[in-house]
Amino acid sequence: MPPWPKLEELTLLDVILVTDREFFLNPCLGKGYDCEYVKGCHGLEQDCGEGGRICSVHCELARVQRVLEQELKKMPLARLFG
């Protein structure tokens, strides 16, 4: 068995991803999500670099998701429990 990671190496994001593999602010951020807004609300859709047309709200949620993940990566468990 490989050695367990040290608390200095683990982050809050690691803990979240172990307990919830699909860690999203909104289900629309998951792969294969079928957005009803893009289908029926013309003018809200845009291309935010993920391929295809996506709801403009999705683009903002994706940006916030990236920021949240970066911040959670900065917090080692050793700092929380040390």
HUDA-V135606 format. One record per residue. RES is the residue in three letters. SS is DSSP state (A for helix, B for strand, O for the rest). NEAR is the number of other ideal C-beta (glycine too) atoms within 10 Angstrom. Layout:
RES_SS_NEAR ; RES_SS_NEAR
This chain:
MET_O_3 ; PRO_O_4 ; PRO_O_5 ; TRP_O_8 ; PRO_O_10 ; LYS_O_10 ; LEU_O_14 ; GLU_O_11 ; GLU_O_11 ; LEU_O_17 ; THR_B_21 ; LEU_A_16 ; LEU_A_17 ; ASP_A_15 ; VAL_A_14 ; ILE_A_14 ; LEU_A_14 ; VAL_A_9 ; THR_A_8 ; ASP_O_9 ; ARG_O_7 ; GLU_O_9 ; PHE_O_15 ; PHE_O_13 ; LEU_O_12 ; ASN_O_13 ; PRO_A_9 ; CYS_A_18 ; LEU_A_16 ; GLY_O_10 ; LYS_O_6 ; GLY_O_4 ; TYR_O_13 ; ASP_O_7 ; CYS_O_17 ; GLU_A_10 ; TYR_A_14 ; VAL_A_19 ; LYS_A_11 ; GLY_A_8 ; CYS_O_13 ; HIS_O_7 ; GLY_O_6 ; LEU_O_15 ; GLU_B_18 ; GLN_B_13 ; ASP_O_10 ; CYS_O_16 ; GLY_O_8 ; GLU_O_12 ; GLY_O_7 ; GLY_O_8 ; ARG_O_14 ; ILE_B_21 ; CYS_B_19 ; SER_A_15 ; VAL_A_15 ; HIS_A_22 ; CYS_A_16 ; GLU_A_12 ; LEU_A_16 ; ALA_A_19 ; ARG_A_11 ; VAL_A_13 ; GLN_A_15 ; ARG_A_10 ; VAL_A_10 ; LEU_A_14 ; GLU_A_14 ; GLN_A_10 ; GLU_A_12 ; LEU_A_16 ; LYS_A_12 ; LYS_O_10 ; MET_O_14 ; PRO_B_17 ; LEU_A_17 ; ALA_A_13 ; ARG_A_12 ; LEU_A_12 ; PHE_A_7 ; GLY_O_8
